[in-house]
Amino acid sequence: MKATSKFKSAASAVALSAVLVVPAAFAVQFVATSAAEAAVVRNIVVSGNQRIDADTIRNYIAIKPGKPFSSADIDAAVKALFGTGLFSDVQINQSGSSLVVKVSEYQVVNQVLFQGNKKVKDAQLAGAVQLKPRGVYSQAAADADVEAIKAAYRHVGRDDATVTTQVMDLGDNRVNVVFNINEGGRTKIAAINFVGNHAYSSGRLADIIKTKRSNVLSFVMRDDIYDEQKLQADQELLRRFYFNHGYADFQIVSAGAELDPATNQYTITITVDEGARYTFGDISVDSTIPEVDSKSLQSVVETHQGDVYNAKDVEDSIINLTEKVADSGYAFAQVTPRGDRNFENHTISVVYTVDQGAKAYIERIEIRGNSRTRDYVIRREFDLSEGDAFNQVMVKRAKKRLEDLDFFQSVDISTAPGSEPDQVVLIVDVVEKSTGEFSIGAGYSTGGDTPGASVQGSITERNFLGRGQFIRLSAGGGKRSRDYGLSFTEPYFLGRRIAAGFDIFKSTRQYSKYDSETTGATVRFGLPITDSLSTQLAYNISREKYKFDKGCVPPSDGGTCDVSQAIIDGVEESPWIKSSISAGLTYNTIDDMKNPRSGIYANFNTEFAGLGGDAKFVKVTGRASYYQMLSEQLDLVGLISGGGGYVSSYGSGDLRVFDQFQSNDRMIRGFEYNGIGPYALTPKGKFDHLGGTTYFNASAEAQFPLPLIPESIGLRGAVFADAATLYGSGINRHVGEADEFQVHSSGLEWRASVGVGLMWASPFGPLRIDYAVPVKKSKGDKVQEFNFGMSTRF
């Protein structure tokens, strides 16, 4: 009993103690927790700062003396200080009634230096790295900059460039950052192989893509640099090429590159599956909008039954249909093409379905990335503006226009939801590129009015002051010529898609017996009518002055210079003023202006002189060139061209000798410049060709790749046949006059020549050498079998 009683007494004591102690413990815990949850300090002490003022650091944190704060506030303060990017370490602790903020500042960059770089300039590397003078240094930023420098070298074909970082402590928490660069060797492209192609040769496909095989000109062209993004773009070029030439099932099976470390050269292999070639089957338009008649839309469709399938024609048809339906008041209409393949006869029937699309409006157009180009330069390429109906076709057209400006490395247009369900935001992201050019070059020509060697330099800006304007200042010449020019073009005159500009020029020429000097200006306007048709209007004024060489004194002045009276009159009548207006029409469907293979280029021009000045004539000229692939597999291109011109004076007086047409290599090859047509005799019985009032010419040519020569070099051969006639004269004098002379012109008499040519798409422009043999000529004609110069024969 005593034991039991003692146990009960002990238990009672423990229970009593628990009653007293537990609440006390909870109280202590509550007080401690409350102190942690709601601490208060009298002051904030900052240590470790060297450059940044203590008050600035205190302002970054939300904790204030005399006000309670929690552990969450301390975490937020640490994050806020790290978020400034000024500190490499931050510690915040409470010490009694003080809150101690201890920081370690990042070092300040004094200079960023590059050593060992020759192929990539300092300015280019400085733009690629994050570290900047007066900025903060961090190891993470330095590591990122090393990779950025390596990427810059990859873009110039130096994949094995190595970069190390050296940090030089200058004291006072300042450092110089030095990037030591070993540029390594230049990677090249040894071969570009195509697998699975049957319809087109590998050389033809290699010509389509931008990446080229390394050759002797690669150091100038810089097109033999392997880049993964560039290869992806090349794949898209191949797809578009095949889709536009009938191969609707075309696929790229694989595309990749292998680097041989021993030679530092890539081998690119692109495997394709061409599929069958299709033609268009039935073409129809189906409108689900009752008020829109399907038959009325058929006229704007670019695809036609029996034609080779062409994806671009389908795209153009969608655009034309969308615009026509929108003009009828249905701005939200959507045009969807539906293709039906017939695998047996290889045709694709297309039905263009016109539906009333969902209503959506453009809330705003947001442009990003244009640090130089003005917003309005980008906005004006859109046929849409804020508040207009959203139309995907119009957006795609605007994207193509922006890319065609050649102001940007890339253009991306995306959409984002607007403030309302029926509102969308157009986001235009652009990456700008350099649009200024300084060029200097040399050339040589055997024809034209300035034969021989020449040099030319120019300064060009295609996006002047970010306004989208074009300006060029040029100067050049050779032994017997000088040329100076200033050109300016505003592509959107008065806010409309009208190109307006002016040209100021001065040129001098030294001919065999006389010199000329022409100073003038042109004010011009250009208006696109359709994507392939445009018109031009210009006002021209010039002052032309001629004089004989010092060593050439005409017989009329007591000299013995052997020159015809017609030339003497033309020289002595100068100087004169020519004031004229001219108008032109150009039709262009050429696929590639640098290396055409299909399409038509035609222009028609007329000039009326007599708005004041001395010259009074009407001149009309026209020329057309038609390119057609004769063999896709052989890359054989056919060219047929023809042209003509007529000039006639009006009012009193004849034409001046220098107003007439003079022959050149564009008219017929195998003859000298101004070497055919009407002529007058010199005192010694030689022929002075005076030009003519009428000419006609025609040419047929076949162009082909040269065997055993890589396509990437850009050399092609040609065989051709030319025919031309130049006749008529507007400068006849009447017998009995003191300065009488007779112009010999045999009328409509044709000349003809045949020959071979060598064309080179060089880095300096298209060069061409022709060897032509006249097979039909007339009395007095001057032959020149070789012709060399820069030309693209449109």
VOLO-800363 format. One record per residue (C-alpha): x, y, z. Coordinates in steps of 0.001 Angstrom, whole numbers, padded with zeros to 6 digits, always signed. Example, Ala and Ser with C-alpha at 12.3 -4.5 7.8 and 13.67 -1.06 7.14 Angstrom:
2
+012300-004500+007800+013670-001060+007140
//
This chain:
794
+000000+000000+000000+002842+002335+000820+004435+001644-002537+001229+002290-004353+000752+005418-002433+004262+006628-003265+003683+005872-006983+000471+007900-006952+002248+010784-005278+005021+010714-007889+002532+010619-010745+000671+013535-009258+003906+015503-009038+004787+014785-012651+001318+015792-013807+001496+019005-011807+004913+019776-013257+003615+019143-016763+000747+021496-016186+003167+024218-015170+006061+023516-017559+004286+022812-020848+002446+026112-021044+005673+027843-020183+007470+025995-022987+004770+026902-025445+005029+030469-024275+008775+030511-024830+008328+028939-028284+005628+031478-029126+007839+034359-028070+010784+032991-030077+008614+032403-033136+007077+035821-032883+010530+037335-032654+011575+035535-035844+008358+036356-037637+008321+040034-036676+011817+041252-035826+012663+044934-035531+016107+046530-035874+017273+050017-035127+019729+050378-038008+021050+048665-041166+024824+048280-041418+026374+047809-044876+029872+046361-045275+032049+045150-048135+030934+047843-050580+033644+049765-052426+032023+051560-055325+028332+051459-054528+027057+053833-051873+025617+052252-048704+022397+054251-049012+021941+052880-052541+022208+049340-051163+019718+050137-048382+017260+051435-050975+017370+048124-052874+015991+046191-049849+012481+046604-048444+013536+046284-044776+013413+049564-042854+014711+050388-039335+011967+050468-036735+009576+048375-038813+009000+044645-038318+010322+042208-040912+010304+038453-041455+012638+035820-042854+010727+036104-046125+011680+039798-046259+015350+038859-045809+015108+036349-048698+013473+039005-050870+016217+041498-049978+018946+039013-050942+017247+038337-054272+016825+042049-054922+020531+042727-054390+021570+039791-056583+019085+040993-059197+020978+044242-059654+023856+042292-061227+026298+044333-059146+027232+041779-056509+028913+038399-056632+027874+037546-053025+025280+038876-050565+024819+037923-046875+022192+039446-044545+022225+038635-040800+020767+040179-037672+023240+041140-034939+021503+042465-031869+019543+045532-032857+021366+045860-036210+020793+044202-039569+024188+043563-041183+024267+043496-045017+027604+042170-046258+028229+042348-050006+030998+041461-052428+030933+043640-055512+031654+042438-059002+034772+043950-060467+034345+046781-062960+035586+046234-066508+038022+048936-067551+038783+047621-071059+037858+044635-073184+040800+043690-075396+041211+041166-078202+044569+039669-079116+045490+037399-082005+042500+038294-084176+043096+039231-087805+040190+037749-089733+037536+039271-087466+037991+042907-086505+037875+044287-082970+034680+046240-083624+032853+043112-084769+033984+041114-081743+033144+043970-079373+029612+043913-080697+029331+040162-080083+030458+040035-076434+028474+040950-073319+031343+042423-071311+031685+046152-071925+033873+048921-070515+032394+050363-067299+030242+047259-066945+030616+044568-064291+032754+041474-064698+031467+037983-063997+032866+034614-064873+029535+033556-066363+029571+036533-068744+033192+035822-069693+032372+032176-070459+029401+033237-072591+031611+035703-074453+034119+032972-075271+031342+031022-076978+030131+034169-078772+033628+034774-080160+033855+031176-081334+030478+031582-083047+031739+034708-084814+034672+032714-086150+032406+029883-087250+030538+032413-089377+033769+033151-091256+034656+029495-091679+037054+028987-088770+035463+026276-086693+038632+025332-084833+039335+028791-083404+040210+028682-079692+039664+031457-077138+041063+031895-073638+040323+034640-071122+042871+036633-069140+041745+038961-066322+044209+041703-065361+043630+043256-061915+044197+047035-062019+043380+047683-058365+040434+049657-057014+038231+046711-058020+038881+047361-061731+040032+044805-064308+040992+044539-067943+039568+041520-069749+041751+040102-072521+040463+037487-074961+043408+035625-076461+042375+034169-079807+043995+031479-081885+042131+031802-085160+043183+028421-086491+042846+027413-090101+039948+028238-092381+037502+025424-092886+036484+024794-096477+033874+022798-098319+035530+020024-100295+032373+018763-101991+028604+019161-102108+027064+015844-103067+023466+015287-104118+021984+011810-103899+018717+010704-105484+018445+013502-108073+017548+012397-111593+015595+015249-113162+018301+017818-112466+022049+017481-112483+024046+017984-109313+025607+021051-110887+022171+022592-111444+021145+021966-107836+024466+023302-106565+023746+026524-108408+020422+026943-106575+021721+026774-103024+023716+029552-101368+026418+027323-099915+029151+026724-102489+032086+024400-102889+035480+025994-102170+037340+027240-105228+039993+029764-106235+037534+032657-105771+036244+031653-102361+038483+034173-100620+036437+036884-102330+032973+035334-102494+032997+033905-098947+030217+031510-099937+032040+028305-098982+031415+028606-095237+029477+025793-093656+026715+026915-091342+023896+024725-090073+021299+027485-090361+022502+028299-093860+022149+024631-094817+018570+024649-093540+017865+027702-095695+019412+025890-098658+017019+023003-098108+014114+025423-098327+015520+026808-101590+015635+023293-103008+012057+022617-101936+010773+025781-103561+012710+025024-106729+011230+021545-107084+007732+022634-106065+007859+025382-108691+008919+022930-111391+006234+020295-111024+007635+018023-108303+004900+018265-105688+006044+015131-103847+009630+016300-103461+011258+015592-100111+014687+016052-098587+015521+012731-096999+018609+013953-095176+021142+016769-095198+024343+016931-093233+028040+017680-093247+031115+015771-092171+034362+017507-091205+037660+015854-092059+040025+016995-089269+043075+016155-091374+042157+018566-094169+039813+020856-092195+037245+020475-094982+033541+019680-094939+031748+017284-097221+028056+018133-097512+025635+015429-098605+022006+016152-099445+019785+013174-100198+016546+013941-102034+013470+012092-103220+012227+013944-106299+009027+012030-106882+007008+012338-110091+006498+015499-112114+002935+016779-112171+000880+019019-114394-002259+020887-113443-005530+019059-113945-008946+020687-113572-008865+024151-112028-011967+025586-110399-013142+028136-107850-015818+027251-105310-017339+030098-103335-019461+029397-100261-020375+033088-100051-023714+033490-101863-022977+037006-103083-019605+036051-104624-019845+034460-108072-017245+031730-108635-017098+032324-112380-016179+035976-111922-013134+034912-109909-011765+032515-112506-010041+035309-114459-007538+036091-111695-006389+032497-111235-002764+032003-112339-002923+028198-112648-004171+026631-115881-004974+023100-116903-002091+021388-118692+000624+023649-117304+003464+022207-115246+002557+022303-111570+003971+025412-109918+003553+026191-106218+004245+029890-106803+001366+030096-109258-000889+028593-106605+000303+031179-104060-000223+034010-106541-003709+032721-107287-004578+032740-103576-003383+036345-103283-005318+037447-106387-008517+035741-105227-008205+037156-101705-007736+040701-103018-010618+040425-105483-013021+039081-102855-011881+041750-100391-012552+044422-103024-016105+043049-103188-016590+043862-099503-015628+040560-097859-012497+041468-095961-012578+038338-093805-012863+035879-096660-010331+033047-096709-009137+031228-099805-008040+027636-099302-006602+025547-102143-007468+021862-102187-005301+019647-104367-006391+016272-105727-003481+014180-106998-003983+011635-109750-001065+009254-109333-001753+007469-112611-001549+010386-115043+000446+012627-112673-001949+015546-112566-003074+017749-109684-006546+019237-109828-006943+022340-107692-010123+023738-106193-009871+027187-104619-012503+027358-101890-013632+030817-100820-015154+030891-097329-016303+033644-095031-013601+033465-092360-013834+034307-088706-013893+038017-087954-010631+039251-086495-009190+042737-086440-005648+044025-086024-005392+045754-082653-001846+046969-083245+001341+046229-085151+004324+045874-082828+007793+046163-084384+010879+044897-082589+014587+044755-083346+014817+047823-085614+017420+049936-083888+018181+051862-087095+015314+051469-089533+012381+053757-088798+009086+052130-087856+007223+053688-090768+009658+052149-093264+008521+048729-092040+004859+049624-091593+004428+050917-095136+005198+047469-096546+001945+046266-095006-001325+046701-096865-002872+046412-093398-003002+048816-090481-004508+049003-087006-008248+048401-087121-008220+046554-090455-009465+043032-090930-006761+040461-090254-005722+038668-093431-002985+036030-093388-002337+036365-097130-001625+040073-096770+000700+039336-093864+002705+036876-095963+002954+039430-098762+004258+042038-096323+006859+039575-095052+008118+038988-098582+008288+042726-099239+010316+043270-096087+012714+040504-097073+013059+041970-100563+014167+045300-099079+017445+043601-098176+017673+045665-094993+017347+042708-092620+019086+039425-091961+015764+037890-090978+012102+038850-090785+009602+036996-088603+005926+037930-088251+003838+036294-085538+000497+036957-083848-000570+037314-080234-004050+037587-078691-005366+041114-078367-007364+042730-075594-010605+041319-077032-011424+037884-078464-011704+039316-081996-008461+041308-081747-004953+040158-082712-001551+041779-082305+000919+041504-085185+004475+041175-083894+007210+041938-086417+010683+040813-085349+013575+041934-087558+017320+041529-087380+019055+044380-089174+022182+044117-091286+024635+046546-092816+023218+048415-095805+026177+050657-096601+028760+049722-099171+032070+051127-100286+033314+049549-103476+036228+050068-105781+036966+048026-108851+038607+047852-112215+037473+046602-115596+038311+046331-119218+036113+046616-122279+036771+046297-125983+033467+047788-127106+031220+050738-126383+032199+054382-126455+034889+053928-123767+037068+050947-124716+040069+050016-122612+040831+049731-118921+038801+051617-116345+038408+051992-112591+035363+052964-110596+034590+053654-106983+031306+054293-105239+029756+054861-101833+026256+053425-101546+023696+053455-098766+020487+051485-099377+018788+052583-096142+019865+056191-095786+019359+057442-092214+017053+054479-091629+014452+056035-093951+014646+053351-096635+016135+055793-099148+018844+054950-101651+021836+057206-102267+025008+056625-104268+028041+058765-104991+030301+057410-107738+033358+058359-109725+035398+056494-112270+036951+056425-115670+039774+055223-117837+042449+056575-120102+039922+058293-122353+036908+058773-120091+035746+060270-116799+032394+059755-115066+030907+061346-111941+027450+060757-110559+025106+061301-107651+021854+059324-107399+019050+059479-104863+015808+057504-104705+012835+057794-102357+010867+054533-102806+007644+055882-101260+007079+059340-102703+004292+061251-100924+003559+058141-098885+002621+056094-101940+004393+053194-103604+005959+055512-106176+009731+055625-106519+010977+059177-107054+014565+060261-107438+017154+062253-109279+020516+061710-110944+023236+064303-111431+026070+063345-113726+029047+064543-115688+030955+062513-118252+033824+063204-120598+034972+061136-123562+038016+061270-125815+037406+059821-129257+039960+059421-131996+039435+062928-133397+037262+064867-130969+036274+065060-127305+032878+065356-125658+031673+066654-122301+028143+066065-121041+026708+067509-117853+023129+066858-116889+020461+065779-114491+017383+063568-114476+014291+063635-112297+012475+060292-112441+009407+058502-111148+008657+054796-111151+005308+053154-110515+004663+049397-110204+001496+048361-112009+001670+044672-111159+004370+042422-109697+005856+042030-113181+004865+045276-114920+006104+048759-114081+006274+052160-115711+008790+054995-115532+008557+058720-116274+011494+061144-116296+012533+064655-117180+016073+064975-118568+018241+067987-119190+021852+067991-120333+024465+070217-121878+026619+068583-124551+029856+070121-125727+032206+068785-128412+035624+069947-129549+038376+068618-131769+041602+067249-130354+044557+069591-130423+046159+067442-133066+043053+067421-135257+042441+070692-137145+039648+070251-139718+040216+071322-143351+037687+074138-142919+040141+075735-140481+043154+075152-142689+044136+071843-141129+044632+068400-142536+042640+066322-140009+040908+063575-141940+037320+063983-140703+034033+064135-142595+032016+067324-142928+029120+065711-141035+031283+065298-137929+032699+068817-138354+029183+070256-138391+028178+068249-135349+031189+069461-133361+030911+073097-134438+027209+073249-133595+027933+072481-129956+027433+073263-127181+023704+072615-127138+021049+071943-124548+018846+068868-124675+015633+069076-122637+013369+066053-122873+010792+063885-121181+010913+060130-121396+008514+057346-120526+009059+053626-120305+007243+050378-119674+009036+047292-118311+007757+043732-118117+009897+041341-116091+009243+037693-115219+012907+036598-115113+013531+033973-112428+017054+035154-111526+018404+038452-112806+022017+037408-112161+021748+034013-113820+018482+033841-115791+017063+030544-116975+013421+031309-117671+011159+034290-118124+010709+037423-120210+012343+040798-119866+010908+043465-122150+011021+047241-122146+009599+049967-124331+010811+053568-124114+010017+056818-125822+011743+060193-125511+010448+063570-126622+013075+066340-126827+012051+069925-127372+010809+071307-124058+013144+074221-124548+016750+073602-125464+018180+072997-128926+017347+069343-129664+013976+068572-131233+013291+064906-131864+011116+061945-130968+012882+058673-130222+011242+055262-129707+013056+052058-128679+012018+048584-127611+013718+045321-126699+012613+041918-125420+014514+038849-124227+012988+035428-123674+014797+032741-121652+013701+029105-121674+015201+025895-120282+015923+023586-123211+017152+020719-121032+016778+020541-117263+019251+017679-116949+021939+019373-119046+021132+022845-117674+020857+024064-121270+019236+027492-121572+017890+029075-124757+017691+032824-125339+015865+034697-128075+015984+038477-128117+015034+041240-130481+014654+044975-130587+014314+048072-132654+014330+051840-132579+013372+054918-134562+014266+058595-134180+012944+061533-136155+013323+065282-135943+010379+067652-136064+010054+071302-136834+012819+072997-138788+016279+071511-139082+017784+068082-139302+018908+065729-136584+022350+066276-135180+024756+063488-135924+025061+062644-132227+021285+062222-131799+021179+059182-134081+021479+055517-133093+024960+054046-133153+025656+050335-133314+027138+048442-130374+027636+044883-129170+024068+044751-127801+022838+045351-131334+025204+042961-133091+028502+041320-132154+031453+040977-134519+031510+044661-135516+033128+047729-133961+031206+050222-131880+029531+052557-134411+030975+050331-137125+027939+049790-139366+025228+051866-140962+025171+055182-142853+028511+056893-143359+030127+059935-144936+033524+060063-146633+036489+061918-145215+038746+064038-147456+041021+061022-147801+038127+058749-148764+037771+056935-145420+034474+056042-143781+033033+058078-140897+029962+056220-139605+027250+058635-138581+024667+056339-137028+021131+055933-138326+017522+056782-137628+016231+053197-137665+017529+049874-136442+016302+046331-135933+018191+043451-134366+017647+039843-133347+019717+037215-131583+019490+033521-130741+021724+031954-128120+022237+028708-126213+023943+028779-122815+025393+025751-121054+027692+024789-118159+031300+024078-118995+032396+020471-118501+035029+019646-115866+034652+023089-114261+032826+023333-110906+029473+025078-111166+030349+027184-108120+032975+029106-110096+030160+030574-112202+031566+029946-115696+029185+029125-118552+029589+028880-122280+027390+030129-125123+026944+029843-128870+025002+032533-130685+023896+034063-133945+023150+037789-134368+021486+039818-137088+020945+043577-137305+020341+046473-139635+020936+050198-139107+019857+052654-141764+018322+056039-142480+019772+059487-141850+018330+062737-140595+021383+064901-141371+021434+065065-145211+022589+068355-146722+021386+069756-150029+023691+069924-153002+024897+073467-153576+025471+074410-149973+028995+075401-149020+029368+072562-146539+027642+069970-148653+028297+066308-148033+026661+063086-148976+025477+060417-146548+025832+056915-147909+023051+054639-146706+022033+051502-148502+018688+051169-146725+017415+048057-145016+020520+045906-145337+021098+043153-142799+024366+042162-141176+024845+038792-139502+027424+037086-137322+027916+033812-135448+030155+033141-132497+030894+031651-129118+030966+033261-125699+032270+032707-122198+030252+034115-119291+031450+034485-115723+029281+035453-112770+032264+037022-111022+032362+038761-107625+032762+042045-109518+029690+041585-111689+028815+039591-114814+031767+039380-117224+031579+038146-120778+033981+037392-123626+032592+036895-127139+034272+035856-130326+032041+036592-133307+032681+036190-137014+030623+038316-139424+029007+036126-142074+027215+038992-143801+028455+042573-143967+028292+045655-146165+030680+048129-147685+032335+050313-145091+031556+048064-142096+034274+047817-139442+034894+044381-138012+035868+043548-134410+035786+039838-133707+036671+039870-130013+034498+041629-127475+035099+041752-123734+033130+043594-121104+030645+043520-118247+027143+042703-119349+023946+040792-118780+022107+040616-122068+018577+041811-121348
//
